Amino acid sequence: MAGQSSMFLHGPYEPLCIERAEGPWLFTSDGRRILDAGGGAVVVNVGQGREELAQLAADQVARLNYIVPVWTSAARNRLVERLARWTPPGLNRFFFTSGGSEAVEAALKFALMYHKVKGQPQRHKIISRWFSYHGNTLAALSVGGNLGRRADYEHVLLRWPHIGPPFCYRCPWDRTYPGCSLDCATTLEDTIIQHGPESIAAFIAEPMMGATGGAVPPVREYWPRIAEICRRYGILLIVDEVMTGFGRTGERFAVDHWKITPDLLIGGKGLTGGYVPMGMVAVAEGLVQECEKAGADFMFYTYSAHPLACAMADKVLEIMEREHLVEYVAQMGTQLGAQLKEQLSGHPMVGDIRGTGFFWGVEIVRDKAARTPYPPQLRVTNRIVGAALKNGLFVYPTSGMAGAAGGDGVMITPPFVIGPAEIDYIVGSLRAALDDVLAAL
Ligand SMILES: Cc1ncc(COP(=O)(O)O)c(C=O)c1O
C-alpha cells in the first residue's frame, strides 16, 4: 500500500488506510467500516469527527498558533483552570508536553530535582513495577516493566529497582486474595528498606495495569497502603494516568476510586481525546513552591502548552462535563463488563476478564485451568486483532503479562459515545474472532 513502505516500521496487522472517522467508527479507503473498540491506542474518548472541535481548531490556528512556553495564552489559562477542578485536591500546578512519554520524563526529572533542592541529592532512585508501560524514551523504558519492550535496550537502561504488580490472576507471590497479606504492597516497603530509604526519590506506577497486563484493577486495599508507605518514607508518589485518566475507568482519574492524592499525576491520551497530541504532569502546589523558592529551573519542551493543544484539551473536557461522559462510562461500563463476562468467559481461549468503566481486558490462555499462555511465537494476540479487523472490529492488543512465558490478550477500551447496540457488536465480533483464531491454531 502506498505510504506504508516509506514508514520506519510496519505494524503487525493488515495495512489499512483510514479515510475518515465518525464517533466510534473508522472508514477505510476500500469502503470498509470498523468499530474502533480500542479507542485507537486507548485515546479516543469523546468520539471522532466533532464539528465543534474542528471549528475551534480552525479559529485557534487563525488567532494564535505558537508562543514560547514561558508565556501564556487565553486557551492555556482556560485549560489550567478547568484541569485544577479535574485533578485530585492540591494538584494544581501543570506542565504540558506533546505526549505521555515526555510527561513521564518530566515527572521523573521533577522528582529528582525536588529532592536535590531539598538537600537530598542522594535520593536518586525511582522504584517502579514489572508488567508496566510508561513510554518509549530511555528513562520511561527504564521505569517500564515490559520485558519485550526493554529487551533491545536493557544494556543501557537506568538500574532502578522494580517490584511485582498487584495482579491476582498471575500473583507473583502465588497467593490468593483475600487470604494473602498484600505482598504486592508490602514488597514496596521491603524494597525501600533494602535499598535504603535515603536513596529513593519516588515510586511510579499505573493505578491499574494498562497495556502490559490488560486492564487490571488492583484489590481495593492496595493503593491506600502504597500511599501510606510512600508518605512514611518521604518518597514521592507518581501515578501514571496516561491510559486510565480523564474518565476511562468510570471516574475522572483512576486514583479517585480509592480517594488517593498522589504527589504527581501524569496524563495524556484522553486529555485531548486524540484531536491533537498532548500530555501533562499535575504537581502538588507545595512541591513546586519549594523548587521555586530555591530558584530551580525546569526546562520546557518547544511544544509545551501549545495554544492549539490547550484549546482542544479544554474543549474535550468541557464536552465530557456537558455530556456527563464520565458518569456514562461508569454506568455503561458495567453493562460492557457484564456482557463480556456472560458471552466470552466460557470460551476455551478466555482465561480472565477484568476491568472497570470502559477499560476492560480479556486474557487469552492455552489451558484455562493451569492458566498457561500460548507460546509467544504463535503470536496469538496479533492473530486475534487481525481476525477481529476482518469482522469489522478493532480491539487494542496487550501482551507480556505472563512474563518470560509471553501472555496474550486484547483490551476493550471504546470511545465514550457507544451505546447498547455497539456493545452487542463488540462482544459478538470479538467472539467470532476468537472462534476463527481457535479453529486455525
Ligand atoms: C501508562 C502509560 N504511560 C505512558 C505512555 C506513553 O505515552 P505516549 O505513547 O503518548 O508517549 C503510555 C502509552 O501507551 C501509557 O499507556
Ligand as a Chemical Component Dictionary entry (heavy atoms), coordinates in Angstrom:
data_LIG
# 
_chem_comp.id                   LIG 
_chem_comp.type                 NON-POLYMER 
_chem_comp.pdbx_formal_charge   0 
_chem_comp.three_letter_code    LIG 
# 
loop_
_chem_comp_atom.comp_id 
_chem_comp_atom.atom_id 
_chem_comp_atom.alt_atom_id 
_chem_comp_atom.type_symbol 
_chem_comp_atom.charge 
_chem_comp_atom.model_Cartn_x 
_chem_comp_atom.model_Cartn_y 
_chem_comp_atom.model_Cartn_z 
_chem_comp_atom.pdbx_ordinal 
LIG C1 C1 C 0 0.550  4.294 31.165 1  
LIG C2 C2 C 0 1.267  4.906 30.008 2  
LIG N1 N1 N 0 2.233  5.816 30.224 3  
LIG C3 C3 C 0 2.901  6.398 29.222 4  
LIG C4 C4 C 0 2.629  6.079 27.912 5  
LIG C5 C5 C 0 3.404  6.748 26.803 6  
LIG O1 O1 O 0 2.603  7.680 26.169 7  
LIG P1 P1 P 0 2.933  8.147 24.661 8  
LIG O2 O2 O 0 2.813  6.948 23.795 9  
LIG O3 O3 O 0 1.901  9.206 24.401 10 
LIG O4 O4 O 0 4.312  8.719 24.679 11 
LIG C6 C6 C 0 1.636  5.145 27.623 12 
LIG C7 C7 C 0 1.325  4.775 26.241 13 
LIG O5 O5 O 0 0.646  3.833 25.948 14 
LIG C8 C8 C 0 0.937  4.540 28.703 15 
LIG O6 O6 O 0 -0.009 3.622 28.488 16 
# 
loop_
_chem_comp_bond.comp_id 
_chem_comp_bond.atom_id_1 
_chem_comp_bond.atom_id_2 
_chem_comp_bond.value_order 
_chem_comp_bond.pdbx_ordinal 
LIG C1 C2 SING 1  
LIG C2 N1 SING 2  
LIG C2 C8 DOUB 3  
LIG N1 C3 DOUB 4  
LIG C3 C4 SING 5  
LIG C4 C5 SING 6  
LIG C4 C6 DOUB 7  
LIG C5 O1 SING 8  
LIG O1 P1 SING 9  
LIG P1 O2 DOUB 10 
LIG P1 O3 SING 11 
LIG P1 O4 SING 12 
LIG C6 C7 SING 13 
LIG C6 C8 SING 14 
LIG C7 O5 DOUB 15 
LIG C8 O6 SING 16 
# 
